[in-house]
Amino acid sequence: MSDSLQPDLLGYVLDALEPDERQSLEARIQRDPRLADQVALIRRAMAILDDGDSCEPPAGLAARTCALVEREREAGAIASHDSRLTTHQPDRRPAEKKVAREPLSLPGRAWRAIDIAAALACCVALAALIFPLINASRASSQITACANNLRELGVALTAYSEHHNGVFPQVPERGNLGAAGVYGPTLVDAGYLRDPRMLVCPGSPLADRADFHIPTLDELRSAKADRLKELQRDMGGSYGYALGYRDNGVYKPTRNLRRETFAIAADMPAEDLTEHQTSPNHGWSGHNVLLEGGRVVYLKSCHLDGSDDNIFLNDEHQIAAGCHVNDAVIARSNARP
């Protein structure tokens, strides 16, 4: 592998590449097992940044480290001075002719234990200061890439609705296709979403699964038992989708009314909404939400700004179809209406 390609692989892992660059590099990775191994190696090396914990340095670490280095430097200078006084006494013996030899190292350049300790202290301080910055930068880039994915998804959903009497992909009430994530296979099978990886948030656990794929509608129709549950769990990718609503007890699909405050898709909500009112995709820090009008917003709660509507529950506080046309309910891939 050319060394010049390593920054591109690092950018790929950090989701810092442009969409066309990422697509081109993914094609190369699929063709070359060595590149795939390099990507896996980089991800393992950066695993320390994915523990989800804040890594704030202790207060005053930098100042204490600098003070330690200064003390060690002064101690080293004193030790060196005493050594010269002890070892460089006047030699009153007759001078002997000595053969000049090349020094094994340049004077004053040898690394002593004090120097190594000081260098290690500096490394520890820098790591504690820099790792949180790298972690924050990586998380920010993943949120941005996720938002771009949702915008592409919004374009596909809008195009679908324009060719289906203003109706978004419908979630059936029952059967093998009766789960929220069916929107993914529907868009891919119909050609509205050409790149299925757009359904994968780079900040989600799904991004690390090399075997992930969006099933076809035929795969879903023929699947049984545990295999069907597996496909339904993953068919929506990393994102949740609107379930539709009930009108006088009759279940209806979500229509594209181009509402600017109606959520149509979002980062996959938590399985237990009583404990987490956000998505696990970005370490529980928040979630991107695609609004029906095409705009994407990043929220740290389950409520849109200026609204009391919980986008993950209907007005009866259930994970089920909305109670009316304006009751948005974004559900996990395997959730039924």
Buried (B, 14 or more C-beta within 10 A) or exposed (E): EEEEBEEBBBBBBBBBBEEEEBEEBBEBBEEEEEBBEBBEEBEEEBEEBBEEEEBEBEEEBBEEBEEBBEEBEEEBEEEEEEEEEEEEEEEEEEEEEEEEEEEEEEEEEEEEEBBEEBEEBBEEBBBBBEBBEBBEEBBEBBBBBBBBBBBBBBBBBBBBBEEBEEBBBBBBEEEBBBBBBBBBBBBBBBEBBEBBBBBBBBBBEBBEEEEBEBBBBEBBEEBEEEEBEEBBEBBBBBBBBBBBBBEEEEBBBBBBEEBEBBBBBBBBBBEEBEEBBBBBBBBBBBBBBBBBBBBBBBBEEBBBEEEEBBBBBBBEEEBBBBBEBEBBBBBBBBBBB
